[in-house]
Amino acid sequence: MTLGLSLGIVVGYLLFALLVGLVAYRVSETTAEDYYLASRSIGTFVLLFTTFATLLSAFTFFGGPNLAFAAGPEWLIVMGTLDGVLFAVLWYVIGYKQWLIGNRHGYMTLGEMLGDRFGSVGLRALVAGVSLLWLFPYVMLQQMGAGEALVGLTDGAVPYWGGAALITAFMILYVVLAGMRGVAWTDTIQGLFMLSVVWIAAVWVLSAVGGVGAATGAMLDARPEFGRFGGGTYTVGFIVSSAVTIAFGVTMFPQINQRFFVAKSAETLKRSFALWPVLVLLLFLPAFMLGAWAAGMPVDVPEGANVLPVVLSEYTPAWFAALVIAGAMAAMMSSSDSMLLSGSSYFTRDLYRPLINADASEYREAWVARIGVAAFALLAFVASLFRPGTLIEVGSTAFSGFALLALPVICALYWRRTTRTGMIAGVLVPQVAYLAVVLSAVVEVVPTLPRTVAGGWDVALGLMALSAALTVGVSLLTAPTAEGDASRFTVAGD
């Protein structure tokens, strides 16, 4: 199969996704609520798959199989079961309450909701600023994944920067035009496509190597420790830390959290989170097991390369490998477009309007959002060229940063005694501490602050506990402000 045909499949799929977005654009309304939230009209099937596809990122498709290849299939316990169930629970605890409040008061962002509840523009800007800070490395992650994917598909004929530039150009064009309605529609198509091709890939590879038994036997011959619980490099601390920080972090990701506002009914939201664990397992089982089985296959995975493209190139036709990479690129774009859309809403609704131009027209706000999308994506592209860590490391950094927001938000949603000062302390102090930990690994600081402690426990868990303790403790020591209105979080159906 020629290089041109391989690239043609990838670019053709991206163009198809763009076409669907343009169709959605033609039926969209020219309002901020429609652009950011599709007028709160998303049904169960589309809500489930747009959330699903938004999380189908480079971290899942390449990072997970790479980790399974290196350390064994127990990663499924983290992503396929613990996180699937835990996120579904948090979807109800945080998401359902947010939907009730947002539907009543017309909120579009988490910062807007909290700022109104506590009468604080500062808190609103703080939440938006923290969210944009940790969104940056996760957008960069998609660009890194795209660059690596095309290097693997084309055997280096397309350079790393070329793949990263390709997805950057598409996601800027797409988000500027499509809005939430287009994003949700294409996410649904991309989610269905990715789920289908990853199962076809698993069946194809297994048939080539002699079936599940042969693949598993070869894996255990090559890596006997993969057959024992805890036999690989995973520890209880690593598994628990990863499950908690990822699940709590996901609920605070702007592109996921904002989806708690878009459902057209409470029943839509409830059906979606009930089906979520099943859908997650259906994806992660074949994708991560392909990574683990590859440990026993006679394939040469170069250092720093992604294992899945190598396996597909060895055991499936070139056109199918290109199709799967196209699906992976689509998964990255379905994450990136949602991130940029939600990031633009955080910037315009929570920073630009309250701090710069409160009287801006919706037309002006829309153009500010579009310019912000382009600038944010281009800055992330430039940063991705320096490859600041592996896909797992970059993704983990973002998850943990977002996870530190979750417990203060839960306090605000359910505890009427929470104060503005308590919220600011619970958000700001742990974020500063975690940022110091992250920067100490990048900037030469002596000594470097550890990301984990003995047993693989992530320091982010301790900082999550600190965020809750500060929110509660400071709230008990301070009086509610006159500008705050706790009654706005008390709604029918709660």
Steps between C-alpha positions, in 0.01 A plus 500: 500500500644837400573782737255718309214255548573466874496876545195524276302274736597710802432836337181368337360395834582837655330674208192284548485602866534863394212460253271371775597798712412738217156341465444552872618860466230570240221404742651672805366818656713812540491504880765431761285228658468317168869540413624377838218265611293416187205672672500226769334261253729194496330160538626181667675334206685811385585609856642158580711482185614862498629451856650166398674636189623809685690268734628287209824688484864424436529414871250216453587372155879516516593561864291214642620227261858621547465466876342155465787396270757614755338401828215256436123485453409607854461851358151377408419498872572873512342622176256224411330432832593729790490818296197396299295445815648787702442754223141379459444563872656846477293568187197470727643671811640801313345489154135452592511778760672729251235423238220587743664831595611590148160421350332728754738796482644473149865447595743404223825443692610370839663835584181689413300274731743527794558871451127565518453271800767683702464847348864498395652600167837404647393141569346480154827614342706270725306189396523600134871577527582169669291312243673667204841438661449121515309489172812619321709182551204280407447682167874465449463126570269459199749676275784283630292188439414605145862572420613161630213320324594631156869428558407137571255472210741643242824351641628850561423642155268750666692669783366532852431871459298430184247278676470745788450788256235308305272439797559855627381649171193277487394560858532879467293503182245262644441671834486847349212385278311221673418575866362243745235360265758416232744369760234271650393361163852426379597364842219247470617385157862490614415308816306235308773476239780466755314241706439294186851511354675420827294180534561409136871563556503270805320221314727539195821488702379208714402299193850559359678377814276201573231636731466627856664194653806517279539876547464473877738202518766681300457806721547295817801318353665832427384677818391245768434781749209620284300200620513590869304774671756756602764304313585784265621844595161610631452553871186549705604861548535554127167335417301687767674832428440469127137396537415782740689783329378401153134459599484818708711686246273402212196654673682834514633496143323797334394292199344236727366724774325718244317194370321484834307807379401382150257212567142571397353325806590342833413158358752555220776563752407203719487253212835624375693448823336159552631380161842660536695214671387252233613724217837568663576132546399425140771738379780443747490119497613452137726809485698428815512122451653554156775690678551222755489218241761684293755417772494140374489575127807496275481873433769762545368806679763776481569692818253786535267361231132413544437128512158489331604631155795257502272202572246605238769550237625147567170308510245697298495642145650845459163653408344375824791626710454838334126486574566431869751786516237719332261395774762584762554839340124549507498406867766760568307760301179415686684572822677809371193664347306461825792633703539806283126569497465471877826688553371787286179513707704515822710781355213710366235434768722498810794726409422727205143597593533562877854643493537676165171575325182422691285663232641307204243392244455130424646566155816652652522223758480239224793654312708534816434131565610405149820702521568345839455150354760566230751659739463225763540220243804659337675552835432137594639390160823690558534346848430150361805528273723483808340167610494576875463139620317187384128490423437334837700764690334796327152352543557412864610857574176641360275246675653568841480878457129480421436248778597764758190701403250220560460490880454878545236488224319214678505706821349796314229284345388324817611700808316828548753616761780518239634856473674694226822518703487127563459431128789728403730340760391146403570566133803731507734346761504139366534629142804709590654205682438261211629749244820525703535121489450493121734792430772357721532209255532739204702786647817397677400549862697343782362282634243379247162458666371139470186415300457171686594360841583147615270237348414709195254730677449827312550820699188630322291279733641683802436833331141394427456433872655840571255669259205352690647581841569862404156548343323365809736644762519852360124502435436419867728787604349760265154644453303467176523816291196716441544462124473121512172317457501135614134469408597503130640149551173372650282380215197280442594138443812532715 
